[in-house]
Amino acid sequence: MDKLAAIFSKIPWTSFGRQTPISRLAKSILPVGNHFGVQKNQSGEIISSHDPGFEDWIMDIQGTAFQCGPGKLLTCWHVCEALEVKAGNAYIHADTIFNGLPTKTYYPVSSCFNFIDPRHQKGNASVDVGVLICPVRSSDSHKYQVPAVKWGDSTQVGIGDRVLIGGYPLGRDLFLTATTNRGIVQPTFYDGIISAILPATKPEETRLFQISSVALGGISGGVVCTADTGRVIGMVTSGLSVESVSLPITYAIPSEVLHPWVDAISFVTRDGKWE
């Protein structure tokens, strides 16, 4: 038994596994939703993962967002419409370091807006894209450790290419369904291939990727990435279901549309700083 105990003492019980391109990408993918009772301040609400009531603080996840630059996260516009931004109840949920300890922090979403199509210089409801503005101040004592994603070239994607989609399928329920190992909020990834590419047929449309993977509620706004490098080549917008049965068909907007548009967005914070 002493030998067995020695072996068991070396098991990495709390490990999240070795670092991979996908695990590094996962740090950029956040849940977004509505949360109530959080103190409303710029630095957000800090919740320790060791708090016995931690599960009660998991917010009502409406979808997925991913970091694209300082204060800017991309998601679907239909996710933005589900957020109670004006009421002050919309948040992103991020892993942070507070005074040297890992914590979960809820950062308020200050505003969001839909896709403005550069082709027509006006809003385009046919392109299900929205941007969350969430200026976060990171300090030595409270570090915001959510890097911007690295983009890939979606114009070079072809039918049969292997991809992954990542996000928060099923929302809050995913982390509270099991009787053990509960409450650890992290993105989930699915494997698939580009099963079809749908070209734009009207001036207001975008190309779409069709992916052989199931898209469950909550993964809207999730990433589509290359399986080997973790570079983002698209964003999940919807899936297909028949009589409430989800089919392995997911639709995504390619990064050729997302990347230049979100990069062109800038804003001014209350202290006058441009982002």
C-alpha positions, 0 to 999 in steps of 0.5 A, a space after each residue: 500500500 505504501 508503494 501504491 500511495 507513493 504512485 498516487 501521490 504523483 498523479 496530477 489530480 488538479 492538472 488541466 493537461 499539457 499546454 497545446 495550441 488549443 489550450 492556449 486559444 481557450 484562454 481567449 474564449 469567454 462565456 457571456 451572459 446575464 448575472 444579477 447581484 454583482 457589485 457594479 464597478 469597473 473592476 468587476 466582481 471577484 469570486 474565488 474558485 474555492 468559495 463553497 458557494 461558487 456554483 451559485 455565482 455561475 451566470 446565465 450564459 447566453 453565448 460565447 465571445 472571444 477576445 480580439 483586442 483591448 476591450 473588444 470581444 466578438 460574438 453573434 448579434 443574436 447573443 448581444 440581443 439577449 444581454 441586459 446591457 442597459 440594465 447593467 446585468 451583462 458580463 463576461 466571465 474570465 479567469 484572472 489572478 488576484 493578489 497571486 491567486 487564481 480567481 474568477 472575475 465578472 467584468 461588465 459589458 459597457 456596450 455592444 453594437 451590430 455589424 456595419 457592412 463596409 460594402 454599404 456603409 450601414 448595418 446589415 442584419 444578414 451578417 450575425 456579428 456583434 462586438 462587445 465593448 468591455 474595457 478592462 484595467 489590468 494591474 499587478 495585483 489583479 491581472 486580466 490574462 485574456 489574450 487576443 486570438 491569433 487569426 488564420 487565413 479563411 480565404 485558403 480554407 477548402 472542403 474537407 479541411 479539419 477544424 475545431 469549434 470551441 465555446 460554451 454549449 448548453 451554457 450554464 447547465 454544462 457545468 452543473 449536470 455532473 454529480 462530480 467535477 462540477 463548476 469548472 467553467 471552461 470552453 469545450 471543443 468539437 472536431 469536424 471538417 468543412 463539409 461545404 462552403 456557401 458562397 454569397 448569392 446576394 450583395 448583403 450576404 457573406 460566405 459561410 462555412 458549413 461544418 460537420 459538427 453539432 452546435 448546441 445552444 450557448 456555443 453561438 459566438 464560438 471560434 472555428 479554428 485550425 486543429 493544428 495551430 489554433 488560429 481562428 478562421 471563423 465564428 459559429 453563428 448557428 446550427 441545424 436541428 430537426 424536431 429538436 434534434 441537433 444535426 451535425 451541421 454548423 454554420 460559421 462566418 469566416 475570419 476574412 469578414 471578422 478580422 478587418 472589421 473588428 480591427 477597425 473598431 476603436 473607442 474612447 474610455 472615460 479617462 480619455 484613452 483610445 482603444 
